[in-house]
Amino acid sequence: MKRIFSLLICLLVLKAIHAQDTLPNFTLAERGNKVIISWVNPYPNCVQLNVQRSYDSLRYFQTVFSSLSPQLPQNGFSETKMPTNRIFYRLFYVLEGGAYFFTKSHRLGSNYELDKSLSLYGIGNGAATIKIKTRDNLFAEMVPARFRVFRDSVMQNTRDTLYAINNETVMYLPYMGKDMFRASMYVYTMRDGITISLPNTAGKKYSIKFFEEDGTHLFDIKHVKESQLILDKANFMHAGWFLFELYEDDKLKEKNKFFLSKEF
């Protein structure tokens, strides 16, 4: 009897694994009062994998599960079924090197899926500008090239959330935790250095003051004439948080901070 029972367990496990879809696809199934989300991961260099859900197929996704071992070839997550069939699920995963992906969203008991990928890397083709919205307002509007720089800065240096609504619109949700930080659109860190990106430098006078995290003054740039300027990270001597004040025509435009990692 023990051998028969063990054989049945093995068959059930094999059946479950066989039913799983390979990323970027995943399997969504109902088991009693549970919803089972499972997947096959072909990426041994996966460093983060989250299960997200929403009442809308495009917006307001929240992470409900973060895998402790995202590199596992087979994995899954289960939760108590919500009292509605209008819950959409998707996976968000990150590979070594920073490449990240959103799967298409699926709803339990439906073959519904998005017509195109929600990856932030895919939007903006053919668009003149990208609109960045918060929940209630238009946060900013920028050309695709500038948006790509802003996108990478937010994703790499903050806990804020960005996701695509369509080819020309992105939702921006600042992280609302204890140590809330909203990334600057004008001064941010990139692999090549600290990028300063400013509009209408020909018609405006911009200046910037830089400080240590404790407020100790470092140096000033009295007149930024270029629309995009990259400062070498070596100017800041060490890793950590740095403060800055950005002035437009001698009036304070923004007071914010940025973070330099230990890798530089």
Secondary structure, 3 states (H helix, E strand, C coil): CHHHHHHHHHHHHHHHHHHCCECCCCEEEEECCEEEEEEECCCCCEEEEEEEEECCCCCCCEEEEECCCCCCCEEEEEEECCCCCCCEEEEEEEECCCCEEECCCEECCCCCCCCCCCCHHHCCCCCCCEEEECCCCEEEEECHHHHHHHHHHHHHHCCCEEEEEECCEEEEECCCCCCCCCCCCCEEEECCEEEEECCCCCCCCEEEEEEECCCCEEEEEEEECCCEEEECHHHHCCCEEEEEEEEECCEEEEEEEEEECCCC
